[in-house]
Amino acid sequence: MSDHALISLDFGFSGCHCLLVDSQMKKKVSSFRDLHYSRDAGLGVWTFNLDTPLIWQVLGEIVRETTHKANLSPTGGTLYLARHSGVR
């Protein structure tokens, strides 16, 4: 892959997903990790106890794994952050 790639991180209820897309070479690489959370019954049905250090650890692991699969270094580059959330 070239040095022109876009990486996307998705953290959700079932786990963390990392997708790397290289539009110049028309390739994509991805990684996924399961995460399990305990519910906090006292605060409602959709309330979870999140282990923040574990989440950051897993996000780092899947970025390293995905960039390794793509033969790219996980350091350097420009970082753009976007947040998406929705309620149905």
MARBA-3410 file (N, C-alpha, C, O; in Angstrom, 1 decimal):
88
0.8,-1.2,0.0,0.0,0.0,0.0,0.9,1.2,0.0,2.0,1.2,0.4 ~ 0.3,2.3,-0.5,1.0,3.6,-0.5,0.9,4.3,0.8,0.3,3.8,1.7 ~ 1.5,5.5,0.9,1.4,6.3,2.1,0.2,7.1,2.2,0.0,7.9,3.1 ~ -0.7,7.0,1.2,-2.0,7.7,1.1,-3.1,6.8,1.5,-3.7,6.1,0.6 ~ -3.4,6.7,2.8,-4.5,5.8,3.2,-5.4,6.5,4.3,-4.9,7.4,4.9
-6.6,6.0,4.4,-7.5,6.5,5.3,-7.8,5.4,6.3,-8.1,4.2,5.9 ~ -7.8,5.7,7.6,-8.1,4.6,8.6,-9.4,5.1,9.4,-9.5,6.2,9.8 ~ -10.3,4.1,9.6,-11.5,4.4,10.3,-11.6,3.5,11.5,-11.3,2.3,11.4 ~ -12.0,4.0,12.6,-12.2,3.2,13.9,-13.7,3.3,14.3,-14.3,4.4,14.3 ~ -14.2,2.1,14.6,-15.6,2.0,15.0,-15.6,1.3,16.3,-15.3,0.1,16.4
-16.1,1.9,17.3,-16.2,1.4,18.7,-17.7,1.2,19.0,-18.4,2.2,19.0 ~ -18.2,0.0,19.2,-19.6,-0.2,19.5,-19.8,-1.2,20.5,-18.9,-1.6,21.2 ~ -21.1,-1.6,20.7,-21.5,-2.5,21.7,-20.9,-3.9,21.5,-20.6,-4.6,22.5 ~ -20.6,-4.3,20.3,-20.1,-5.7,20.1,-18.6,-5.7,20.0,-18.0,-6.8,20.1 ~ -17.9,-4.6,19.8,-16.5,-4.6,19.8,-15.9,-3.4,19.0,-16.6,-2.4,18.8
-14.7,-3.5,18.6,-13.9,-2.5,17.9,-13.5,-2.9,16.5,-13.0,-4.0,16.4 ~ -13.8,-2.1,15.5,-13.4,-2.4,14.2,-12.5,-1.3,13.6,-12.7,-0.2,13.8 ~ -11.5,-1.8,12.9,-10.6,-0.8,12.2,-10.6,-1.1,10.7,-10.4,-2.3,10.3 ~ -10.8,-0.1,9.9,-10.8,-0.3,8.5,-9.8,0.7,7.9,-9.8,1.9,8.2 ~ -8.8,0.2,7.0,-7.9,1.0,6.4,-8.1,0.9,4.9,-8.2,-0.2,4.3
-8.3,2.0,4.2,-8.6,2.1,2.8,-7.5,2.9,2.1,-7.2,4.0,2.5 ~ -6.9,2.3,1.0,-6.0,3.0,0.2,-6.6,3.2,-1.2,-6.7,2.3,-2.0 ~ -7.1,4.4,-1.4,-7.9,4.7,-2.7,-7.0,4.7,-3.9,-7.4,4.3,-5.0 ~ -5.7,5.0,-3.7,-4.8,5.0,-4.9,-4.5,3.6,-5.4,-4.4,3.3,-6.6 ~ -4.4,2.6,-4.5,-4.1,1.2,-4.9,-5.3,0.4,-4.8,-5.3,-0.8,-5.1
-6.5,1.0,-4.5,-7.8,0.3,-4.5,-7.7,-1.0,-3.6,-8.1,-2.1,-4.1 ~ -7.2,-0.8,-2.4,-7.1,-1.9,-1.4,-7.7,-1.5,-0.1,-7.8,-0.3,0.2 ~ -8.2,-2.5,0.6,-8.7,-2.3,2.0,-8.3,-3.4,2.9,-8.2,-4.6,2.5 ~ -8.0,-3.1,4.1,-7.6,-4.0,5.2,-8.4,-3.7,6.4,-8.6,-2.6,6.7 ~ -8.8,-4.8,7.2,-9.5,-4.5,8.4,-9.2,-5.5,9.5,-8.6,-6.5,9.3
-9.5,-5.1,10.7,-9.3,-5.9,11.9,-10.5,-5.7,12.9,-11.1,-4.6,12.8 ~ -10.8,-6.7,13.7,-11.9,-6.6,14.6,-11.6,-7.3,15.9,-10.9,-8.3,15.9 ~ -12.0,-6.7,17.0,-11.9,-7.3,18.4,-13.2,-7.3,19.1,-13.9,-6.3,19.1 ~ -13.6,-8.4,19.6,-14.8,-8.5,20.5,-14.5,-7.8,21.8,-13.4,-7.9,22.3 ~ -15.5,-7.1,22.3,-15.4,-6.5,23.6,-16.8,-6.9,24.3,-17.8,-6.8,23.7
-16.7,-7.1,25.6,-17.9,-7.5,26.3,-18.0,-6.5,27.5,-17.0,-6.3,28.2 ~ -19.1,-6.0,27.8,-19.3,-5.0,28.9,-20.3,-5.6,29.8,-21.2,-6.3,29.5 ~ -20.2,-5.1,31.1,-21.2,-5.5,32.1,-22.2,-4.3,32.1,-21.9,-3.2,32.0 ~ -23.5,-4.7,32.4,-24.5,-3.7,32.4,-24.6,-3.2,33.9,-24.4,-3.9,34.8 ~ -25.1,-1.9,34.0,-25.3,-1.3,35.2,-26.8,-1.2,35.4,-27.4,-0.3,35.0
-27.4,-2.3,36.0,-28.9,-2.4,36.1,-29.5,-1.3,36.8,-30.7,-0.9,36.6 ~ -28.8,-0.6,37.7,-29.4,0.5,38.5,-29.6,1.7,37.6,-30.3,2.6,38.1 ~ -29.0,1.8,36.5,-29.1,3.0,35.7,-29.9,2.9,34.4,-30.0,3.8,33.6 ~ -30.4,1.7,34.1,-31.3,1.5,32.9,-30.7,0.4,32.0,-29.6,-0.1,32.2 ~ -31.6,0.1,31.0,-31.3,-1.0,30.1,-30.1,-0.8,29.3,-29.3,-1.7,29.1
-29.9,0.4,28.8,-28.8,0.7,27.9,-27.6,1.3,28.6,-26.8,2.1,27.9 ~ -27.4,1.0,29.8,-26.2,1.6,30.6,-25.2,0.5,30.8,-25.5,-0.6,31.3 ~ -24.0,0.7,30.4,-22.9,-0.2,30.5,-21.7,0.3,31.3,-21.5,1.5,31.3 ~ -21.0,-0.5,32.0,-19.8,-0.2,32.6,-18.6,-0.4,31.6,-18.3,-1.5,31.3 ~ -18.0,0.7,31.2,-17.0,0.7,30.2,-15.6,0.7,30.9,-15.4,1.5,31.8
-14.7,-0.2,30.4,-13.4,-0.3,30.9,-12.5,0.6,30.0,-12.0,0.1,29.0 ~ -12.4,1.9,30.2,-11.7,2.8,29.3,-10.3,2.4,29.0,-9.9,2.5,27.8 ~ -9.5,2.0,30.0,-8.1,1.6,29.6,-8.1,0.4,28.6,-7.3,0.4,27.7 ~ -9.0,-0.5,28.8,-9.1,-1.7,27.9,-9.5,-1.2,26.5,-9.0,-1.7,25.5 ~ -10.4,-0.3,26.4,-10.9,0.2,25.1,-9.7,0.8,24.4,-9.5,0.5,23.2
-9.0,1.7,25.0,-7.8,2.3,24.4,-6.8,1.3,24.0,-6.2,1.4,22.9 ~ -6.6,0.3,24.8,-5.6,-0.8,24.5,-6.0,-1.5,23.3,-5.2,-1.8,22.4 ~ -7.3,-1.9,23.2,-7.8,-2.6,22.0,-7.8,-1.8,20.8,-7.4,-2.3,19.7 ~ -8.1,-0.5,20.9,-8.0,0.4,19.7,-6.6,0.4,19.2,-6.4,0.4,18.0 ~ -5.6,0.6,20.1,-4.2,0.6,19.7,-3.8,-0.7,19.0,-3.1,-0.7,18.0
-4.3,-1.9,19.6,-3.9,-3.2,19.0,-4.5,-3.3,17.6,-3.8,-3.8,16.7 ~ -5.7,-2.9,17.4,-6.3,-3.1,16.1,-5.7,-2.2,15.0,-5.6,-2.5,13.8 ~ -5.3,-1.0,15.5,-4.6,-0.1,14.5,-3.3,-0.7,14.1,-2.9,-0.7,13.0 ~ -2.5,-1.2,15.1,-1.2,-1.8,14.8,-1.4,-3.0,13.9,-0.6,-3.2,12.9 ~ -2.4,-3.8,14.2,-2.6,-5.0,13.4,-3.0,-4.7,12.0,-2.5,-5.3,11.0
-3.9,-3.7,11.8,-4.4,-3.3,10.5,-3.3,-2.7,9.7,-3.1,-3.0,8.5 ~ -2.5,-1.8,10.3,-1.4,-1.1,9.5,-0.3,-2.1,9.2,0.3,-2.0,8.2 ~ -0.1,-3.1,10.1,0.9,-4.2,9.8,0.4,-5.0,8.6,1.2,-5.3,7.7 ~ -0.9,-5.4,8.5,-1.4,-6.1,7.4,-1.2,-5.3,6.1,-1.0,-5.9,5.0 ~ -1.3,-4.0,6.2,-1.2,-3.1,5.0,0.2,-2.7,4.7,0.4,-2.0,3.8
1.2,-3.2,5.5,2.6,-2.8,5.3,2.8,-1.3,5.5,3.6,-0.7,4.7 ~ 2.1,-0.7,6.4,2.3,0.7,6.7,2.7,0.9,8.2,2.5,0.0,9.0 ~ 3.4,2.0,8.4,3.8,2.3,9.8,2.6,3.0,10.5,2.0,3.8,9.9 ~ 2.3,2.6,11.8,1.2,3.2,12.5,1.5,4.6,13.0,0.7,5.2,13.7 ~ 2.7,5.1,12.7,3.1,6.4,13.2,3.1,7.4,12.1,3.3,7.0,10.9
3.1,8.7,12.4,3.2,9.7,11.4,1.8,9.9,10.7,0.8,9.3,11.1 ~ 1.8,10.8,9.8,0.5,11.1,9.1,-0.3,12.2,9.7,0.2,12.8,10.7 ~ -1.4,12.4,9.2,-2.4,13.4,9.8,-3.6,12.7,10.3,-4.1,11.8,9.7 ~ -4.0,13.2,11.5,-5.2,12.5,12.1,-6.4,13.5,12.0,-6.3,14.6,12.4 ~ -7.5,13.0,11.5,-8.8,13.7,11.5,-9.7,12.9,12.3,-9.9,11.7,12.1
-10.4,13.6,13.2,-11.4,12.9,14.1,-12.8,13.3,13.8,-13.0,14.5,13.5 ~ -13.7,12.4,13.7,-15.1,12.7,13.5,-15.9,11.8,14.5,-15.5,10.7,14.8 ~ -17.0,12.3,14.9,-17.8,11.5,15.9,-19.2,11.4,15.3,-19.8,12.3,14.7 ~ -19.7,10.2,15.3,-21.0,9.9,14.8,-21.8,9.1,15.8,-21.3,8.2,16.4 ~ -23.0,9.6,16.1,-23.8,8.8,17.0,-25.3,9.0,16.6,-25.6,10.0,16.0
-26.1,8.1,17.0,-27.5,8.2,16.6,-28.3,7.4,17.6,-27.9,6.4,18.2 ~ -29.6,7.8,17.7,-30.5,7.1,18.5,-31.7,6.8,17.7,-32.3,7.6,17.0 ~ -32.1,5.5,17.7,-33.3,5.1,16.9,-34.5,5.0,17.7,-35.6,4.7,17.2
END
